Each structure stands twice: as C-alpha cells, then as structure tokens.
Amino acid sequence: MAEQLGELERIAIVPALNEEETVGRVIGEIRAFDPGFDIVVVDDGSTDRTAGVAADRGAHVLRLPFNLGIGGAMQTGFRFAFEHGYDIAVQIDGDGQHDPQQLSKILAPVLSGEADLCVGSRFTGDGAYRSTFARRVGIKIFAGVVSAVVRQKVTDTTSGFRAVNRRGIALFAADYPHDYPEVEATVMLVKHKLRLQEVPVEMRERGGGASSITAVRSVYYMTKVLLAIFVGLFRRYAVPFEEEHR
C-alpha cells in the first residue's frame, strides 16, 4: 500500500462532534496505518475538548462556529483538501467506529484507478454489522432506492468510511448534501459520471459519546432523504471546482 500511495498527497478528514474521548485515539490509529497521511479534524460545533485534543495530537483543526451537521463538516473538509492540492482523501468518523487498519481496503480500488469513490460497506462479507432495527430498515430502503437510481447494486449508502480521488474531492468541495448526506452524495457522484465501488469492512462499536440518530429521527431522516434523492434527480448540481477553472 505504501508503494501505491507513493508521492500522492493524502489526507484523512475526521468530522467530529463532542468526541473528546475518542478523537485522539482515531488520530493515533491513522498515523499508525500510514504516517504520510495528513489529518484534518473538522470540529462541528463541539462543546467539549474535541478541538483541543485533536490539536494536541498534531492534527489540523477546523472549528465550525456552530453545528452544521455531517454534510457541512465534510464539505468543509473537502474544500480544505481541494484548496491544499490533495490527491486522495479518506473520511473516518471521530467516534472510533472505523478501524484505520482497514483503510487499505477502501484505498485499493481508488489507487488502482477502478473507482473515483470507494465505500466501506458494513453489510457485505462475513462480519455483517448489526445496528438498531429502525436503522436497518432505513438503510435497506435507501440501498434499494439508490441501487435502482444509479443502476448499480449498493448495500451501504450511509457508510461514513470512504476514500475518494482528486475528481471526487473537487466534486464534493463544490457541492455536498447536508443533514444525512452520504445517500444523496452517492446519487450525485454517479450523475457526474464518476465511478463508485463498495468493499466489505468491519465496524467497531462506538468508543464514546452517543449517536444523534434515534428511532424517531431515523423515520424523519428516511422520509427527508428519500425526498432529497428524487429532487436530486432533477436538480442541477454545482460544477466541480476543477471543471469550473479549466
């Protein structure tokens, strides 16, 4: 993997909200996988020491003045990656559920040129991840709808464990959905004729904090995101920065 990465400029984007218990460990694990990764922690309006812990561990820290949600945090990270000329970006949540030792799985298709975006799927392979019933129902519905829209089988449209190349960085820096963005971002990617691939990964339990997605909010988000998908089929997305400045 180190040989494939070579001289590529690479960055890990870590969105974090009140993750002081885990963000330091996440940073350490990314460095253990590959010291060549730069790390940017996007502090999405935390009220604890998330930003301070990340800074103490040597990460770049982007502090949002208030909570924008995962979409706003990730677009901030992608804009940082685009403006600083990174070739490869990975998304790793700050709660410790993603194992950085599995980064090689999501990086491989991007580095080989087979995909512009590779998603780590929790629902393929032998160690299929078990979440709450409400979330499993929502994820299956999203997967079925998105698979039909993009004409490609997808199993985990809400995974936050992703790797993307320069084309994907440019696209998501210019335009990234908000609220519950990974589902709509998958449709957006395919509409721009970028290539998507999934690989099986294993997910760990949260290392601390609590998920913001309750059963009631799962139903709300499922309805909202399904509407966003269908609206997205007809709306014009922003032009990726690199195309805009050609």
C-alpha positions as CSV (number, residue, x, y, z in Angstrom):
1,M,0.0,0.0,0.0
2,A,2.8,2.4,0.8
3,E,4.3,1.9,-2.7
4,Q,0.9,2.6,-4.3
5,L,0.5,5.8,-2.3
6,G,4.0,6.8,-3.3
7,E,4.2,10.6,-3.6
8,L,0.5,11.1,-3.6
9,E,-0.7,13.9,-1.2
10,R,-3.2,12.2,1.1
11,I,-5.4,13.5,3.8
12,A,-7.8,11.9,6.4
13,I,-10.9,14.0,7.0
14,V,-12.3,13.4,10.5
15,P,-15.7,15.0,11.2
16,A,-16.3,15.2,15.0
17,L,-18.9,16.4,17.4
18,N,-18.2,16.1,21.1
19,E,-15.7,13.2,20.6
20,E,-13.0,14.2,23.1
21,E,-13.0,10.6,24.4
22,T,-12.1,9.0,21.0
23,V,-10.7,11.6,18.6
24,G,-7.1,11.3,19.9
25,R,-7.2,7.5,19.5
26,V,-8.5,7.9,16.0
27,I,-5.7,10.2,15.1
28,G,-3.1,7.9,16.5
29,E,-4.5,4.9,14.6
30,I,-4.5,6.8,11.3
31,R,-0.8,7.6,11.9
32,A,-0.1,4.0,12.8
33,F,-1.6,2.9,9.5
34,D,0.4,5.5,7.4
35,P,2.4,8.4,8.9
36,G,2.2,10.0,5.4
37,F,-1.4,10.9,5.9
38,D,-2.2,14.5,6.9
39,I,-5.2,14.7,9.2
40,V,-7.8,17.4,9.5
41,V,-10.4,17.2,12.2
42,V,-13.5,19.3,11.5
43,D,-14.9,20.2,14.9
44,D,-18.6,20.6,14.1
45,G,-19.5,23.0,17.0
46,S,-18.4,20.7,19.9
47,T,-19.0,21.9,23.4
48,D,-16.2,19.7,24.9
49,R,-12.5,19.4,24.3
50,T,-12.6,17.7,20.9
51,A,-10.7,20.5,19.2
52,G,-8.1,20.8,21.9
53,V,-7.4,17.0,22.0
54,A,-7.1,16.9,18.2
55,A,-4.7,19.9,18.2
56,D,-2.6,18.4,21.0
57,R,-2.3,15.2,18.8
58,G,-0.9,17.3,15.9
59,A,-3.9,17.3,13.6
60,H,-5.1,20.3,11.6
61,V,-8.3,21.5,13.3
62,L,-11.1,23.4,11.5
63,R,-13.6,24.7,14.1
64,L,-17.0,25.5,12.8
65,P,-18.7,28.3,14.8
66,F,-21.9,26.2,15.3
67,N,-23.2,22.7,14.4
68,L,-23.7,22.4,10.7
69,G,-24.2,18.6,10.6
70,I,-22.1,16.0,8.9
71,G,-22.7,17.4,5.4
72,G,-21.4,20.8,6.3
73,A,-18.5,19.4,8.2
74,M,-17.5,17.1,5.3
75,Q,-17.8,19.8,2.7
76,T,-15.5,22.0,4.9
77,G,-13.0,19.1,4.9
78,F,-13.3,18.5,1.2
79,R,-12.7,22.2,0.5
80,F,-9.6,22.2,2.6
81,A,-8.4,19.1,0.7
82,F,-9.1,20.7,-2.6
83,E,-7.5,24.0,-1.8
84,H,-4.4,22.4,-0.5
85,G,-3.9,20.1,-3.5
86,Y,-4.5,16.7,-2.1
87,D,-4.8,13.7,-4.5
88,I,-6.5,11.3,-2.1
89,A,-8.9,11.9,0.8
90,V,-10.4,9.4,3.2
91,Q,-13.4,10.0,5.5
92,I,-13.1,8.5,9.0
93,D,-15.6,9.3,11.7
94,G,-14.3,10.7,15.0
95,D,-16.3,8.2,17.2
96,G,-13.8,5.3,16.8
97,Q,-16.2,3.0,14.9
98,H,-14.0,2.9,11.8
99,D,-10.8,0.9,12.0
100,P,-8.0,2.8,10.2
101,Q,-6.2,-0.5,9.7
102,Q,-8.9,-1.3,7.1
103,L,-8.1,1.8,5.1
104,S,-6.1,-0.3,2.6
105,K,-9.5,-2.0,1.6
106,I,-11.2,1.3,0.6
107,L,-8.0,2.8,-0.9
108,A,-7.1,-0.1,-3.2
109,P,-9.8,0.5,-5.9
110,V,-9.1,4.2,-5.9
111,L,-5.4,3.8,-6.2
112,S,-5.8,1.2,-9.0
113,G,-8.0,3.6,-11.0
114,E,-11.0,1.3,-10.7
115,A,-13.1,3.8,-8.7
116,D,-13.3,7.5,-8.0
117,L,-15.1,6.8,-4.7
118,C,-14.8,3.6,-2.7
119,V,-17.2,3.0,0.2
120,G,-16.6,0.6,3.1
121,S,-19.8,-1.4,3.4
122,R,-20.9,-2.9,6.7
123,F,-23.4,-5.2,5.1
124,T,-21.4,-7.4,2.9
125,G,-18.8,-10.0,3.8
126,D,-18.8,-12.5,6.7
127,G,-18.9,-9.9,9.6
128,A,-22.1,-8.2,8.7
129,Y,-22.7,-5.3,11.0
130,R,-25.8,-5.2,13.2
131,S,-27.4,-1.9,14.0
132,T,-30.8,-1.0,15.5
133,F,-34.0,-2.3,13.8
134,A,-35.1,1.2,12.7
135,R,-31.7,2.0,11.2
136,R,-31.5,-1.4,9.4
137,V,-34.9,-0.8,7.8
138,G,-33.9,2.7,6.7
139,I,-30.6,1.5,5.3
140,K,-32.2,-1.3,3.3
141,I,-34.8,1.1,1.8
142,F,-32.0,3.6,0.9
143,A,-30.0,0.8,-0.7
144,G,-32.8,-0.4,-2.8
145,V,-33.8,3.0,-4.0
146,V,-30.3,4.2,-4.7
147,S,-29.4,0.9,-6.5
148,A,-32.4,1.5,-8.8
149,V,-31.5,5.1,-9.4
150,V,-27.8,4.5,-10.1
151,R,-28.3,1.2,-11.8
152,Q,-25.7,-0.5,-9.7
153,K,-26.1,-2.6,-6.6
154,V,-25.2,-0.7,-3.4
155,T,-25.6,-2.1,0.1
156,D,-24.4,0.7,2.5
157,T,-25.4,4.2,1.4
158,T,-24.9,5.7,4.8
159,S,-21.4,4.5,5.5
160,G,-19.0,7.2,6.6
161,F,-15.9,5.2,5.8
162,R,-14.9,6.3,2.3
163,A,-11.9,7.0,0.0
164,V,-12.0,9.4,-2.9
165,N,-9.6,10.6,-5.6
166,R,-8.9,14.2,-6.8
167,R,-12.0,14.2,-9.1
168,G,-14.2,13.3,-6.1
169,I,-12.6,15.8,-3.9
170,A,-13.3,18.6,-6.5
171,L,-16.9,17.5,-6.8
172,F,-17.6,17.3,-3.1
173,A,-15.7,20.6,-2.4
174,A,-18.1,22.4,-4.7
175,D,-21.3,20.7,-3.7
176,Y,-22.1,18.3,-0.8
177,P,-25.5,17.4,0.5
178,H,-26.3,18.3,4.1
179,D,-28.2,16.7,7.0
180,Y,-27.8,13.0,6.1
181,P,-25.6,13.4,3.1
182,E,-24.0,10.1,2.1
183,V,-27.1,8.8,0.4
184,E,-27.6,11.8,-1.8
185,A,-23.9,12.1,-2.4
186,T,-23.9,8.6,-4.0
187,V,-26.5,9.7,-6.5
188,M,-24.7,13.0,-7.1
189,L,-21.4,11.1,-7.8
190,V,-23.0,8.9,-10.4
191,K,-24.8,11.8,-12.1
192,H,-21.4,13.3,-12.6
193,K,-20.3,10.1,-14.2
194,L,-17.8,9.2,-11.5
195,R,-17.2,5.6,-10.7
196,L,-18.4,4.0,-7.4
197,Q,-17.3,0.8,-5.8
198,E,-18.1,-0.9,-2.4
199,V,-15.8,-3.2,-0.4
200,P,-16.7,-5.1,2.7
201,V,-15.3,-3.7,6.0
202,E,-15.9,-4.4,9.7
203,M,-17.3,-1.8,12.0
204,R,-16.5,-1.4,15.7
205,E,-18.8,-0.2,18.5
206,R,-18.6,3.5,19.3
207,G,-15.7,4.3,21.6
208,G,-17.6,7.0,23.4
209,G,-20.4,9.6,23.2
210,A,-23.8,8.8,21.7
211,S,-25.3,8.6,18.3
212,S,-27.5,11.5,17.3
213,I,-29.8,9.2,15.3
214,T,-32.7,8.0,17.5
215,A,-35.5,5.8,16.2
216,V,-37.8,8.8,15.8
217,R,-35.1,10.7,13.9
218,S,-34.4,7.7,11.8
219,V,-38.0,7.8,10.4
220,Y,-37.7,11.6,9.9
221,Y,-34.4,11.3,8.1
222,M,-35.6,8.4,6.0
223,T,-38.5,10.4,4.7
224,K,-36.4,13.5,4.2
225,V,-33.6,11.8,2.4
226,L,-35.9,9.8,0.1
227,L,-37.5,13.2,-1.0
228,A,-34.0,14.6,-1.4
229,I,-33.0,11.7,-3.7
230,F,-35.9,12.3,-6.0
231,V,-35.4,16.0,-6.0
232,G,-31.8,15.4,-6.8
233,L,-32.7,13.5,-9.9
234,F,-33.9,16.7,-11.4
235,R,-31.8,19.4,-9.9
236,R,-28.6,20.9,-11.3
237,Y,-25.5,20.3,-9.1
238,A,-22.7,22.7,-8.8
239,V,-19.8,22.3,-11.3
240,P,-16.8,20.6,-9.7
241,F,-14.1,23.3,-9.0
242,E,-11.5,21.8,-11.4
243,E,-14.0,21.9,-14.3
244,E,-15.1,25.4,-13.4
245,H,-11.5,26.7,-13.6
246,R,-10.4,24.9,-16.8
